[in-house]
Amino acid sequence: MGVLSGKVTQMKIFQRRITCLFLLGIVVCLVIGACARSVNHPVKKSEQAAPECRVVKHVMGETCIPHSPKRVVTISHFALANALILGIKPIGSTSASSYPQDIFPPYLREEVGAIPVLGSQGTPNLEKISLLRSDLIISWDVVRSIYPLLSQISPTIIFHFGGIPYWKDFFNLMAEALEKQDVAQKAWDRYYQRIEELKLALKDRYVNKTISVITLTEEDSLQVWSRNSFAGSILNDVGLKRPKSQDIDTPDGLVYYPLSEEKLGEIDADVLFIQARENVTVEAFQKWQKDPLWQSLKAVQQHQVYVVDVYAWIGSNLIAADAVIDDLFKHLVDEQ
């Protein structure tokens, strides 16, 4: 009986081993089959769960912003205009710092319609912004100090704006962050098409002539806009020449002069554009019109002095560029 019992026990152990090996083989087959299916039929991206937001790097770090944001607030009229060009109409925006806080500059009013004004771009109204329940705030780096407060209201991205000479870069930076590069390219195509149309209309009548661009300020001084200013860059794209004092690049696109008789000669050119700052500029302009030295300027003698909207001519965006090109057509083509 002892021997028989031992043989039965060995038989049971052998059967268990066979059963385990069989089950192990089934598991291996299932794993191999699953791997084969995984290799032959990869999961499509569309079948994966899409993230609710995407990470955008900006001057304050990284922020996860919603896809195709619908309720956007812009702080800075530069960001406002760029958003509009990219097909995003903000639900609110600040006005230009130097402009009254309850309205937008003239060249933007038709584009923005009745969107709420949220203070100036230097001092945005945080209470008004919070009431709008935006899903994205777009700003420039002048408001770095209040970024923590803005980011508590909504996801906030802040772009570096290096000043007027960098207006084209600022637009491209926004387009990239908002994944609107295709829209941006169409906007640039339209801009350069208008530049070519203006070149054709001008023909060769200004080949040997110079264009001067100035602003008479509240302090009764003179701002001269250099080659890399906003208007200067447009004139350069058109191929129009500047007087020697303005045919330079400066950090902010400006050269400042005290408005004196000694310096008036620096602005002399065949054509003079004066960027108007409301009534202050008009009064200053009228005063200098009576000065004998002013009357000796070439542009004055040739009756080619034109007063234009300063906010468009320093606008630093493609909507403002349209307004500047319109002025160039008006004064250099249509009126000639």
Backbone hydrogen bonds in HBPLUS format (Angstrom, degrees):
<---DONOR---> <-ACCEPTOR-->    atom                        ^
c    i                          cat <-CA-CA->   ^        H-A-AA   ^      H-
h    n   atom  resd res      DA  || num        DHA   H-A  angle D-A-AA Bond
n    s   type  num  typ     dist DA aas  dist angle  dist       angle   num
A0005-SER N   A0001-MET O   2.86 MM   4  5.99 159.6  1.90 149.1 154.8     1
A0006-GLY N   A0002-GLY O   3.06 MM   4  6.24 151.0  2.15 140.9 148.2     2
A0007-LYS N   A0003-VAL O   3.05 MM   4  6.38 153.1  2.12 148.3 155.1     3
A0008-VAL N   A0004-LEU O   3.05 MM   4  6.34 156.3  2.11 150.7 156.7     4
A0009-THR N   A0005-SER O   3.08 MM   4  6.32 156.4  2.14 145.2 151.4     5
A0010-GLN N   A0006-GLY O   3.01 MM   4  6.31 157.8  2.06 147.6 153.3     6
A0011-MET N   A0007-LYS O   2.93 MM   4  6.16 152.4  2.01 145.1 153.0     7
A0012-LYS N   A0008-VAL O   3.01 MM   4  6.31 156.2  2.07 150.4 155.7     8
A0013-ILE N   A0009-THR O   3.06 MM   4  6.37 156.9  2.12 149.4 155.4     9
A0014-PHE N   A0010-GLN O   2.97 MM   4  6.18 157.3  2.02 148.0 154.1    10
A0015-GLN N   A0011-MET O   2.96 MM   4  6.22 155.6  2.02 149.1 155.5    11
A0016-ARG N   A0012-LYS O   2.96 MM   4  6.21 154.8  2.02 146.9 153.6    12
A0017-ARG N   A0013-ILE O   3.02 MM   4  6.30 154.5  2.09 146.3 153.0    13
A0018-ILE N   A0014-PHE O   3.01 MM   4  6.33 156.5  2.07 147.8 154.0    14
A0019-THR N   A0015-GLN O   2.91 MM   4  6.15 160.7  1.94 149.6 154.9    15
A0020-CYS N   A0016-ARG O   2.88 MM   4  6.15 158.2  1.93 150.7 156.3    16
A0021-LEU N   A0017-ARG O   2.90 MM   4  6.12 163.0  1.93 151.6 156.2    17
A0022-PHE N   A0018-ILE O   2.94 MM   4  6.13 152.3  2.02 146.9 154.7    18
A0023-LEU N   A0019-THR O   2.95 MM   4  6.22 160.8  1.99 150.5 155.3    19
A0024-LEU N   A0020-CYS O   2.82 MM   4  6.01 156.6  1.88 149.7 156.7    20
A0025-GLY N   A0021-LEU O   2.94 MM   4  6.10 150.5  2.03 141.5 149.2    21
A0026-ILE N   A0022-PHE O   3.09 MM   4  6.43 149.5  2.18 144.2 151.9    22
A0027-VAL N   A0023-LEU O   3.05 MM   4  6.37 159.2  2.09 149.3 154.3    23
A0028-VAL N   A0024-LEU O   2.94 MM   4  6.22 164.0  1.96 152.7 156.6    24
A0029-CYS N   A0025-GLY O   2.99 MM   4  6.17 159.4  2.03 146.4 152.0    25
A0030-LEU N   A0026-ILE O   2.95 MM   4  6.21 154.9  2.01 148.8 155.7    26
A0031-VAL N   A0027-VAL O   2.94 MM   4  6.24 158.1  1.98 153.8 159.6    27
A0032-ILE N   A0028-VAL O   2.89 MM   4  6.10 168.5  1.91 155.3 158.3    28
A0033-GLY N   A0029-CYS O   2.87 MM   4  5.99 157.6  1.92 145.2 152.0    29
A0034-ALA N   A0030-LEU O   2.92 MM   4  6.12 152.6  1.99 143.8 151.2    30
A0035-CYS N   A0031-VAL O   2.91 MM   4  6.19 157.9  1.96 151.6 157.6    31
A0036-ALA N   A0032-ILE O   2.88 MM   4  6.09 158.1  1.93 149.2 155.6    32
A0037-ARG N   A0033-GLY O   2.93 MM   4  6.15 157.3  1.98 145.5 151.7    33
A0038-SER N   A0034-ALA O   2.90 MM   4  6.12 149.0  1.99 142.6 151.7    34
A0039-VAL N   A0035-CYS O   2.87 MM   4  6.16 151.9  1.95 151.2 158.2    35
A0040-ASN N   A0036-ALA O   2.91 MM   4  6.05 167.3  1.92 154.3 157.8    36
A0041-HIS N   A0037-ARG O   2.87 MM   4  5.66 142.2  2.02 141.4 150.0    37
A0047-GLU N   A0044-LYS O   2.91 MM   3  5.27 146.7  2.02 106.2 116.7    38
A0048-GLN N   A0045-LYS O   3.05 MM   3  5.26 151.2  2.13 104.3 113.1    39
A0054-ARG N   A0065-ILE O   2.90 MM  11  5.49 158.5  1.95 150.9 152.8    40
A0065-ILE N   A0054-ARG O   2.83 MM  11  5.49 150.4  1.92 157.4 147.6    41
A0056-VAL N   A0063-THR O   2.81 MM   7  5.40 160.9  1.84 146.0 151.1    42
A0063-THR N   A0056-VAL O   2.98 MM   7  5.40 156.9  2.04 144.0 150.7    43
A0058-HIS N   A0061-GLY O   2.81 MM   3  5.40 164.7  1.83 156.1 158.3    44
A0061-GLY N   A0058-HIS O   3.03 MM   3  5.40 168.2  2.04 119.4 121.9    45
A0059-VAL N   A0158-ILE O   3.21 MM  99  5.99 154.9  2.28 173.5 169.0    46
A0135-ASP N   A0071-ARG O   2.77 MM  64  5.36 154.0  1.84 139.3 147.8    47
A0091-ILE N   A0072-VAL O   2.78 MM  19  5.83 152.3  1.85 155.0 164.3    48
A0073-VAL N   A0136-LEU O   2.96 MM  63  6.39 157.0  2.02 155.0 162.6    49
A0138-ILE N   A0073-VAL O   2.82 MM  65  6.22 164.1  1.84 164.6 169.9    50
A0074-THR N   A0092-GLY O   3.16 MM  18  6.64 158.7  2.21 150.9 154.3    51
A0094-THR N   A0074-THR O   3.17 MM  20  6.75 141.8  2.33 147.1 158.3    52
A0075-ILE N   A0138-ILE O   2.79 MM  63  6.20 155.3  1.85 160.2 166.0    53
A0080-LEU N   A0076-SER O   2.97 MM   4  6.26 155.1  2.03 145.1 153.1    54
A0081-ALA N   A0077-HIS O   3.02 MM   4  6.01 170.4  2.03 139.2 141.4    55
A0082-ASN N   A0078-PHE O   3.02 MM   4  6.20 162.8  2.05 147.8 153.2    56
A0083-ALA N   A0079-ALA O   2.88 MM   4  5.99 156.6  1.94 147.3 153.4    57
A0084-LEU N   A0080-LEU O   3.05 MM   4  6.35 159.8  2.10 151.9 157.1    58
A0085-ILE N   A0081-ALA O   3.00 MM   4  6.26 159.1  2.05 151.8 157.2    59
A0086-LEU N   A0082-ASN O   3.00 MM   4  6.21 144.7  2.13 142.9 152.6    60
A0086-LEU N   A0083-ALA O   3.11 MM   3  5.04 120.3  2.49  92.3 107.4    61
A0088-ILE N   A0083-ALA O   2.82 MM   5  5.05 162.7  1.85 152.0 146.5    62
A0087-GLY N   A0084-LEU O   3.07 MM   3  5.17 160.4  2.11 106.5 110.5    63
A0093-SER N   A0116-PRO O   3.11 MM  23  6.57 158.6  2.15 162.6 168.0    64
A0118-LEU N   A0093-SER O   2.75 MM  25  5.40 157.6  1.80 126.3 131.5    65
A0095-SER N   A0119-GLY O   2.97 MM  24  6.43 157.4  2.02 151.6 155.2    66
A0121-GLN N   A0095-SER O   2.92 MM  26  5.82 133.5  2.14 157.8 162.2    67
A0099-TYR N   A0096-ALA O   3.03 MM   3  5.22 162.3  2.06 112.0 116.6    68
A0103-ILE N   A0100-PRO O   3.40 MM   3  6.06 174.6  2.40 120.7 122.3    69
A0108-LEU N   A0105-PRO O   2.97 MM   3  5.64 154.8  2.03 123.0 130.7    70
A0109-ARG N   A0106-PRO O   3.28 MM   3  5.38 143.0  2.42 102.5 112.2    71
A0111-GLU N   A0108-LEU O   2.99 MM   3  5.33 121.7  2.34 106.4 121.4    72
A0112-VAL N   A0108-LEU O   2.98 MM   4  6.18 159.2  2.02 163.5 170.2    73
A0113-GLY N   A0109-ARG O   3.06 MM   4  5.94 151.8  2.14 148.2 154.1    74
A0125-ASN N   A0118-LEU O   2.98 MM   7  5.37 163.3  2.01 130.0 132.5    75
A0123-THR N   A0120-SER O   3.10 MM   3  5.22 127.9  2.39  99.3 112.7    76
A0129-ILE N   A0125-ASN O   3.09 MM   4  6.36 157.9  2.14 150.0 156.8    77
A0130-SER N   A0126-LEU O   2.95 MM   4  6.12 159.0  1.99 149.2 153.7    78
A0131-LEU N   A0127-GLU O   3.21 MM   4  6.46 145.3  2.34 144.3 152.9    79
A0132-LEU N   A0129-ILE O   3.19 MM   3  5.49 149.2  2.29 105.7 114.4    80
A0137-ILE N   A0155-PRO O   2.89 MM  18  6.23 151.4  1.98 157.6 163.5    81
A0157-ILE N   A0137-ILE O   2.99 MM  20  6.43 160.1  2.03 168.1 171.8    82
A0139-SER N   A0157-ILE O   3.03 MM  18  6.39 159.1  2.08 159.9 163.0    83
A0159-PHE N   A0139-SER O   3.03 MM  20  6.34 168.7  2.04 141.3 139.9    84
A0143-VAL N   A0140-TRP O   3.40 MM   3  6.64 175.2  2.41 134.0 133.7    85
A0141-ASP N   A0159-PHE O   3.04 MM  18  5.91 125.3  2.36 160.7 157.1    86
A0146-ILE N   A0143-VAL O   3.12 MM   3  5.67 144.6  2.25 113.5 122.2    87
A0147-TYR N   A0144-ARG O   3.08 MM   3  5.15 165.9  2.10 110.7 113.4    88
A0149-LEU N   A0146-ILE O   3.08 MM   3  5.34 121.6  2.44 103.6 117.7    89
A0150-LEU N   A0146-ILE O   2.98 MM   4  6.30 162.0  2.02 157.7 163.4    90
A0151-SER N   A0147-TYR O   2.83 MM   4  5.95 166.4  1.85 163.1 165.9    91
A0152-GLN N   A0149-LEU O   3.24 MM   3  5.26 138.9  2.42  95.1 106.4    92
A0153-ILE N   A0150-LEU O   2.97 MM   3  5.24 136.9  2.16 103.0 115.3    93
A0154-SER N   A0150-LEU O   3.12 MM   4  6.50 164.0  2.15 160.7 162.6    94
A0166-TYR N   A0163-GLY O   2.86 MM   3  5.71 163.4  1.88 132.2 137.8    95
A0167-TRP N   A0164-ILE O   3.17 MM   3  5.45 149.3  2.27 130.7 125.4    96
A0170-PHE N   A0166-TYR O   2.98 MM   4  6.22 157.2  2.03 156.4 163.2    97
A0171-PHE N   A0167-TRP O   3.21 MM   4  6.43 157.6  2.26 144.4 149.0    98
A0172-ASN N   A0168-LYS O   3.14 MM   4  6.40 165.4  2.16 149.4 153.1    99
A0173-LEU N   A0169-ASP O   2.87 MM   4  6.04 148.6  1.97 148.4 157.5   100
A0174-MET N   A0170-PHE O   3.08 MM   4  6.35 157.5  2.13 148.0 152.7   101
A0175-ALA N   A0171-PHE O   2.99 MM   4  6.24 161.5  2.02 151.9 157.4   102
A0176-GLU N   A0172-ASN O   3.01 MM   4  6.17 153.8  2.08 143.8 150.0   103
A0177-ALA N   A0173-LEU O   3.09 MM   4  6.30 164.6  2.12 148.4 152.4   104
A0178-LEU N   A0174-MET O   2.97 MM   4  6.10 152.2  2.05 150.8 158.1   105
A0180-LYS N   A0175-ALA O   2.72 MM   5  4.74 173.5  1.73 152.0 152.5   106
A0179-GLU N   A0176-GLU O   3.18 MM   3  4.99 160.0  2.22 100.3 105.8   107
A0184-ALA N   A0180-LYS O   2.93 MM   4  6.20 161.4  1.96 155.8 161.9   108
A0185-GLN N   A0181-GLN O   2.92 MM   4  6.10 153.7  1.99 145.6 151.9   109
A0186-LYS N   A0182-ASP O   3.23 MM   4  6.50 153.8  2.30 141.9 147.8   110
A0187-ALA N   A0183-VAL O   3.03 MM   4  6.36 150.9  2.12 146.8 155.2   111
A0188-TRP N   A0184-ALA O   2.91 MM   4  6.26 156.5  1.96 153.0 159.2   112
A0189-ASP N   A0185-GLN O   2.88 MM   4  6.10 154.8  1.94 145.6 153.1   113
A0190-ARG N   A0186-LYS O   3.00 MM   4  6.24 152.8  2.07 143.5 150.0   114
A0191-TYR N   A0187-ALA O   2.99 MM   4  6.28 157.7  2.05 146.8 152.9   115
A0192-TYR N   A0188-TRP O   2.97 MM   4  6.21 172.5  1.98 160.6 160.4   116
A0193-GLN N   A0189-ASP O   2.95 MM   4  6.05 138.9  2.12 138.1 149.8   117
A0194-ARG N   A0190-ARG O   2.99 MM   4  6.27 154.7  2.06 149.4 155.0   118
A0195-ILE N   A0191-TYR O   2.99 MM   4  6.34 150.4  2.08 146.1 155.2   119
A0196-GLU N   A0192-TYR O   3.03 MM   4  6.19 156.5  2.09 139.3 144.6   120
A0197-GLU N   A0193-GLN O   2.95 MM   4  6.24 152.0  2.03 144.8 153.0   121
A0198-LEU N   A0194-ARG O   2.93 MM   4  6.16 152.6  2.00 147.4 154.2   122
A0199-LYS N   A0195-ILE O   2.97 MM   4  6.25 156.9  2.02 148.3 154.8   123
A0200-LEU N   A0196-GLU O   3.02 MM   4  6.28 160.1  2.06 148.8 153.3   124
A0201-ALA N   A0197-GLU O   3.02 MM   4  6.24 151.4  2.10 141.5 149.6   125
A0202-LEU N   A0198-LEU O   2.88 MM   4  6.08 152.0  1.96 152.8 159.9   126
A0203-LYS N   A0199-LYS O   3.09 MM   4  6.21 139.6  2.26 142.3 152.5   127
A0205-ARG N   A0202-LEU O   3.23 MM   3  6.16 163.8  2.26 146.5 146.3   128
A0207-VAL N   A0204-ASP O   3.36 MM   3  5.28 170.3  2.37 108.2 108.8   129
A0209-LYS N   A0206-TYR O   3.23 MM   3  4.91 170.6  2.24 104.4 105.1   130
A0270-ASP N   A0210-THR O   3.15 MM  60  5.32 127.5  2.44 119.9 133.4   131
A0271-VAL N   A0210-THR O   3.12 MM  61  6.46 145.3  2.25 155.5 164.5   132
A0211-ILE N   A0241-LYS O   2.80 MM  30  6.09 150.1  1.89 141.7 148.4   133
A0212-SER N   A0271-VAL O   2.82 MM  59  6.11 170.1  1.83 160.5 163.7   134
A0273-PHE N   A0212-SER O   2.81 MM  61  6.12 172.1  1.81 161.6 163.1   135
A0225-TRP N   A0213-VAL O   3.06 MM  12  5.67 173.1  2.07 153.8 156.0   136
A0214-ILE N   A0273-PHE O   2.98 MM  59  6.42 163.7  2.01 167.4 172.6   137
A0275-GLN N   A0214-ILE O   2.78 MM  61  6.11 173.3  1.79 164.8 164.9   138
A0215-THR N   A0223-GLN O   2.79 MM   8  4.94 141.4  1.94 140.6 148.9   139
A0223-GLN N   A0215-THR O   2.89 MM   8  4.94 164.6  1.91 153.0 156.3   140
A0217-THR N   A0221-SER O   3.16 MM   4  5.48 168.4  2.17 144.1 147.7   141
A0220-ASP N   A0217-THR O   3.06 MM   3  5.38 151.5  2.14 114.0 115.9   142
A0222-LEU N   A0257-TYR O   2.75 MM  35  5.00 166.1  1.77 165.3 163.3   143
A0257-TYR N   A0222-LEU O   2.84 MM  35  5.00 170.8  1.84 159.1 159.2   144
A0224-VAL N   A0255-VAL O   2.81 MM  31  5.05 169.4  1.82 160.6 162.4   145
A0255-VAL N   A0224-VAL O   2.77 MM  31  5.05 140.1  1.93 149.7 160.5   146
A0226-SER N   A0253-GLY O   2.94 MM  27  5.18 151.8  2.03 125.2 132.3   147
A0229-SER N   A0226-SER O   3.16 MM   3  5.52 162.6  2.19 116.6 117.1   148
A0227-ARG N   A0246-GLN O   3.01 MM  19  6.07 113.5  2.47 154.6 169.1   149
A0227-ARG N   A0248-ILE O   2.89 MM  21  5.41 137.6  2.07 152.0 161.6   150
A0233-SER N   A0229-SER O   2.82 MM   4  5.91 147.8  1.92 144.5 150.9   151
A0234-ILE N   A0230-PHE O   3.30 MM   4  6.66 148.2  2.41 144.1 152.1   152
A0235-LEU N   A0231-ALA O   2.94 MM   4  6.26 165.4  1.96 157.0 160.7   153
A0236-ASN N   A0232-GLY O   2.87 MM   4  6.03 150.5  1.96 143.1 151.9   154
A0237-ASP N   A0233-SER O   2.93 MM   4  6.15 148.4  2.04 137.1 145.2   155
A0238-VAL N   A0234-ILE O   2.98 MM   4  6.29 147.1  2.09 148.0 157.0   156
A0239-GLY N   A0235-LEU O   2.98 MM   4  6.17 127.0  2.27 134.8 149.2   157
A0240-LEU N   A0235-LEU O   2.94 MM   5  5.30 158.9  1.98 157.3 153.8   158
A0239-GLY N   A0236-ASN O   3.05 MM   3  4.91 131.1  2.30  91.6 105.5   159
A0246-GLN N   A0243-PRO O   2.93 MM   3  5.52 150.6  2.02 118.9 127.9   160
A0247-ASP N   A0243-PRO O   3.01 MM   4  6.06 121.4  2.37 148.4 163.5   161
A0247-ASP N   A0244-LYS O   3.32 MM   3  5.11 148.6  2.42  96.2 105.1   162
A0253-GLY N   A0250-THR O   3.29 MM   3  4.92 154.6  2.36  96.4 103.9   163
A0260-SER N   A0258-PRO O   2.86 MM   2  5.78 110.2  2.35 118.0 100.9   164
A0263-LYS N   A0260-SER O   3.10 MM   3  5.39 134.2  2.32 102.7 114.3   165
A0264-LEU N   A0260-SER O   3.18 MM   4  6.40 126.3  2.49 145.5 159.7   166
A0266-GLU N   A0263-LYS O   2.94 MM   3  5.45 148.3  2.04 113.4 122.5   167
A0267-ILE N   A0264-LEU O   3.11 MM   3  5.73 155.2  2.17 115.0 121.5   168
A0268-ASP N   A0265-GLY O   3.25 MM   3  5.26 161.4  2.29 103.2 108.8   169
A0272-LEU N   A0304-GLN O   2.96 MM  32  6.36 169.0  1.97 161.1 164.2   170
A0306-TYR N   A0272-LEU O   2.86 MM  34  6.30 161.7  1.89 162.9 169.1   171
A0274-ILE N   A0306-TYR O   2.80 MM  32  6.10 165.4  1.83 155.2 159.9   172
A0308-VAL N   A0274-ILE O   2.89 MM  34  6.07 162.0  1.92 147.9 152.6   173
A0276-ALA N   A0308-VAL O   2.73 MM  32  5.82 176.6  1.73 175.5 174.2   174
A0310-VAL N   A0276-ALA O   3.36 MM  34  5.12 154.9  2.43 135.0 133.1   175
A0281-THR N   A0277-ARG O   3.36 MM   4  5.06 165.5  2.38 119.6 122.1   176
A0282-VAL N   A0278-GLU O   3.46 MM   4  6.75 162.2  2.49 144.5 149.5   177
A0283-GLU N   A0279-ASN O   2.92 MM   4  6.09 164.0  1.95 154.0 156.5   178
A0284-ALA N   A0280-VAL O   3.03 MM   4  6.26 162.1  2.07 147.2 152.4   179
A0285-PHE N   A0281-THR O   2.75 MM   4  5.86 157.3  1.80 152.8 159.8   180
A0286-GLN N   A0282-VAL O   2.89 MM   4  6.11 157.3  1.95 147.2 153.2   181
A0287-LYS N   A0283-GLU O   3.01 MM   4  6.24 150.1  2.10 143.4 151.5   182
A0288-TRP N   A0284-ALA O   3.07 MM   4  6.35 161.2  2.11 149.7 153.6   183
A0289-GLN N   A0285-PHE O   2.92 MM   4  6.09 134.0  2.14 143.4 156.4   184
A0290-LYS N   A0287-LYS O   3.28 MM   3  5.76 150.8  2.37 106.6 113.9   185
A0291-ASP N   A0288-TRP O   3.09 MM   3  5.11 152.0  2.17 100.5 109.1   186
A0294-TRP N   A0291-ASP O   3.07 MM   3  5.25 120.6  2.44 101.5 116.0   187
A0295-GLN N   A0291-ASP O   3.13 MM   4  6.51 153.7  2.20 150.2 157.8   188
A0296-SER N   A0293-LEU O   3.03 MM   3  5.05 141.8  2.18  95.5 107.1   189
A0297-LEU N   A0294-TRP O   3.08 MM   3  5.54 163.3  2.11 113.6 118.9   190
A0301-GLN N   A0297-LEU O   3.02 MM   4  6.32 163.3  2.05 156.2 160.8   191
A0302-GLN N   A0298-LYS O   2.94 MM   4  6.14 143.4  2.07 146.1 156.7   192
A0304-GLN N   A0299-ALA O   2.81 MM   5  4.99 176.6  1.81 155.8 155.7   193
A0303-HIS N   A0300-VAL O   3.11 MM   3  5.04 160.6  2.15 103.5 108.7   194
A0312-ALA N   A0309-ASP O   3.23 MM   3  5.57 132.8  2.46 105.6 116.7   195
A0313-TRP N   A0309-ASP O   3.07 MM   4  6.32 165.1  2.09 154.4 159.1   196
A0314-ILE N   A0310-VAL O   2.95 MM   4  6.06 123.2  2.28 144.1 155.3   197
A0315-GLY N   A0312-ALA O   3.06 MM   3  4.68 161.1  2.10 100.4 105.1   198
A0321-ALA N   A0317-ASN O   2.91 MM   4  6.17 147.5  2.01 143.9 154.5   199
A0322-ASP N   A0318-LEU O   3.11 MM   4  6.24 145.1  2.24 133.1 139.9   200
A0323-ALA N   A0319-ILE O   3.34 MM   4  6.74 150.5  2.43 139.7 146.7   201
A0323-ALA N   A0320-ALA O   2.99 MM   3  5.03 114.6  2.43  95.7 111.6   202
A0324-VAL N   A0320-ALA O   2.94 MM   4  6.33 154.0  2.01 153.3 160.7   203
A0325-ILE N   A0321-ALA O   2.90 MM   4  6.13 164.1  1.93 152.4 156.6   204
A0326-ASP N   A0322-ASP O   2.88 MM   4  6.11 151.3  1.96 144.6 153.2   205
A0327-ASP N   A0323-ALA O   3.02 MM   4  6.31 153.0  2.09 144.0 150.5   206
A0328-LEU N   A0324-VAL O   2.96 MM   4  6.30 152.3  2.03 149.0 157.0   207
A0329-PHE N   A0325-ILE O   2.93 MM   4  6.19 157.1  1.99 151.0 156.7   208
A0330-LYS N   A0326-ASP O   2.87 MM   4  6.10 162.0  1.91 148.9 154.5   209
A0331-HIS N   A0327-ASP O   2.91 MM   4  6.06 173.7  1.91 157.1 157.3   210
A0332-LEU N   A0328-LEU O   2.91 MM   4  5.43 151.0  1.99 136.0 145.3   211
A0333-VAL N   A0329-PHE O   3.03 MM   4  5.00 139.7  2.20 124.4 131.5   212
A0334-ASP N   A0329-PHE O   2.86 MM   5  6.20 165.4  1.88 162.6 167.6   213
A0335-GLU N   A0330-LYS O   3.10 MM   5  6.21 135.1  2.31 146.5 158.0   214
A0336-GLN N   A0333-VAL O   3.34 MM   3  5.53 158.2  2.39 105.0 111.3   215
